[in-house]
Amino acid sequence: MGAPPEVLIHRDEPLLASAIAARLVTRIVDVQAARGAATVVLTGGGIGTAALVALRESPAVDAIDWGRLDVWWGDERFVPHDSPDRNESQAREALLDRVPVDPGRVFPMAPSDSPDVDGPEAAAERYAQLLASRATPEDHGPVPRFDILMLGMGPEGHTASIFPESPAVRDTRPVVAVHGCPKPPPTRVTMTLPTICAATEAWVLVSGESKAEATRLALSGAGPVQIPVAGVSGRARTLWLLDAAAASQLPPGLNRIASP
C-alpha cells in the first residue's frame, strides 16, 4: 500500500511550474547528498514541460549534479525520433539539452523508426529490460525505486498512457505497448501502474479547469479502471501539485493552499 495523497494548490499555472521546479531541485539535491546519485522519471504535457523550462531558468539549476542524475520517461508516443510529439523531444528542448547531463544516464524509450525495434511491443520489452538492468537488490523488484516520478493527467483521468477502461490499467508487466489511444497519436509505450507505484515519491502535476472533474474524482475514491490516475501512489509520498483551476471542484477538506 502506497502513501495517501497530499494536495498542494498554487494560484496559477506559471506559479505551479515554478513551484514544481523548486521542489525538484530540493529533492534531487537532498537525494544526491544522501546517496550520491538520484533517479527521476519525466512526463510530457503542458505543465510537465513548463516545469522543466522553469527549472532551466531557475537560479538554482546548477545546484543539481547533472552528471549523477538518471533520467527516465513514464511513457512515450511511438513516433519517429525527430517528431515534436515525443516526450523526449520536448524534455530535451525544455531542459536536457541545456544542462550537462550524462548521456549514458538518460534513458528514452525507443522511437518508431529505431532500426533494431520492430514495433511498440518490442519497444516496451526493451524498456522493461533496461529498467531491470538498472534495478538493484535493494529495489526489491524488476524496476529501480525511482526517487521522483512525475505524471500528468488528462481530462478523462488518464495518466502516462494508461487510459480509462484500457487493458493497460490491469496489466502487471513493467512496460506495455498501448494501441488505439483516444488521444493522438494512437500508439504509445507506457509504464504500468505497478512500475509507477515503485517510485519513492510520485508527483501528479495538473493544471487547468478542464482537469477539475477528473481531479475531484481521483481524490474522492474513484477506481483506477475508470480514472487511472487514481491508482497512482508513491511508496513514501504521493503528491498532487495543482493550480487553482484544476483544484476548483475539490471538497474543502482537500483544499490545501500552498501559496497565495
Buried (B, 14 or more C-beta within 10 A) or exposed (E): EBBEBEBBBBBEBEBBBBBBBBBBBEBBBEBBEEEEBBBBBBBBBBBBBBBBBBBBEBEEBEEBBBEBBBBBBBBBBBBEEEBEBBBBBBBBBBBBEBBEBEEEBBBBBBBBEBEEBEEBEBBBBBBBEBBBEBBEEEBEEBBBBBBBBBBBBBBBBBBBBBBBEBEBBEBEBBBBBBEEBEEEBEBBBBBBBBBBBBBBBBBBBBBBBEBBBBBBBBBEEBEBEBBBBBBBBBBEBBBBBBBBBBBBBBEEEBEEEBEE
